[in-house]
Amino acid sequence: MEPQLQRRVQRYGWDKASDHYERYWREQLAPAQERMLHLAELRPGQRVLDIACGTGLVTLPAARAVQPGGEVIGTDLSEQMVVGAAAEARRLNVDNARFERMDAEELRLPDASFDAALCGLGLMYVPDPLQAAREMYRVLRWDGVAVAAVWGQRDRCGWAEIFPIVDSRVESDVCPLFFQLGTGDALRYALEAANFTDVIVDRITTTLHYPSAEEAIGAAFVGGPVALAYSRFDGTTREAAHAEYLASIANYRHSSGYDIPGEFVIARGVKRP
């Protein structure tokens, strides 16, 4: 897929998903985000960049961690994500976080200007993840820390059939290599290729809890990366796609809800002189 088109798909897709994202994914993504913040070892006074910040689920806790005297900038390709994150910061009176729409592969930020760079579950959507990792390296000061999380191997993510289900009905081009960085040591190699050293990698097995079929469907179709493609479905197509998706996760059903397995991969690297 042509990179410029992929960026447009990502931008407008996440614009569509922004109003639903936290409802369906706040709890489910928490284990990866908490581990990222632990590995980042943020301290008061630090300056932090959160790339692909979404609605600020990592940005806002990071902002609290660097108080007093610290600052966090959250960037995202989606305008609506940035607007929503900024509104949430105002609502919570977090005054040391600001948000800008920005491409992870071309950050409009000075060299060596941050102590930590975070990217929580965003690198899978970038046309060139290595370039995004290089940008993280560029904006970090010496001894700065980068922490990135991605989804794990496809066969460990029980919701993975959502992509072929959508693609069979409309060409979505969401993320052709979505699970690549979570396979084997791919995320480690990406950070090392961007010149990070002392790279450590964690794999976290998790379970995505949804109390009903409606919640599982909402997370898959309107709260995530296929929201733009899904918006083009007519009613009949939506019903068929819902049925096929529920069949794909049927083994994870319990009473009226679903416990869907998943895996996160989190990596930390350091920029050394």
Secondary structure, 3 states (H helix, E strand, C coil): CCHHHHHHHHHHHHHHHCCCHHHHHHHHHHHHHHHHHHHHCCCCCCEEEEECCCCCCCHHHHHHHCCCCCEEEEEECCHHHHHHHHHHHHHCCCCCEEEEECECCECCCCCCCEEEEEEECCHHHCCCHHHHHHHHHHHEEEEEEEEEEEECCHHHCCCCCHHHHHHCCCCCCCCCCCCHHHCCCHHHHHHHHCCCEEEEEEEEEEEEEECCHHHHHHHHHCCCCCHHHHCCCCHHHHHHHHHHHHHHCHHHEECCEEEEEEEEEEEEEECCC
